[in-house]
């Protein structure tokens, strides 16, 4: 197939760099355009990230000499790109929201990692294994704004990725979860670069990450919700209580999870079987970035571990272990996902693949 020409907004940041790295040999997408703030614009990509390229592989040759454009130059992007990935994050969320809407108005689909539009009423927030049916909101969004080809679709916060798909698998199997208590142990890469000062992290754990607990508690309700009368309605049967911490690990978010079922309680063996057999739309469609097995259960009592499990299946699988009875709720387990791959750029790429396959990006 002819490759789609894609742009990356916020291409010089950590998530943007991961997009550049992960898309180097993608069978469907080719990076032809990179954009960032005015401070980085006007030089080659190699110059723009000089001294702060944090990937473990060299800058791809096809991107190295691309001139970094101003993210506000939407007209220029529209002439070169079929769609854009948005990794543009600044403190002014309203400005990010406005910029993404301007790209959509210029007939470009926006596949976003940014948080600005996650709560927007007509913007689907996607984990393709869970709520691919939410794509139908795109037609409603386009009608609301008068957009013909453009739209915005977002992925959720990285803190959700390790535990929400396993919860959905249980719900789908007929064992709905009513309450969750979760503690996340989140990698420093999630804070971007320069991120958390080294003296705060060495020999330390920081028991607070601004905004993370609210996102962890609220975003699952939209993802597990439904569309009623052309609007998203949050899941009202689930309550999540979260504590989010920063730990001295480079990549991957670990979570300890306690769950209480709504009514029926499966056996431990049934839960593990449900997780191991779980497959969904990305696997059925054989999307390039989809993990073969979205949920992997490890029997070892000391797994999952960030260094050993984060890169499983392109860094796109969720790894779970230590499922056992809970004396307060029903069960507890440990879950892990790669925060900058599944939780960021890789998750965005999978969303774009789904949008292509379902005919929303043409």
Beta strands, then each sheet from edge to edge (+ up, - down):
strand 1: 4-9
strand 2: 29-36
strand 3: 68-70
strand 4: 83-86
strand 5: 109-112
strand 6: 125-126
strand 7: 151-155
strand 8: 177-186
strand 9: 205-206
strand 10: 226-228
strand 11: 231-233
strand 12: 239-247
strand 13: 253-261
strand 14: 295-297
strand 15: 318-325
strand 16: 331-337
sheet 1: 3+ 2+ 1+ 4+ 5+ 7+ 6+
sheet 2: 9+ 12- 8- 13+ 16- 15+ 14+
sheet 3: 10+ 11-
end
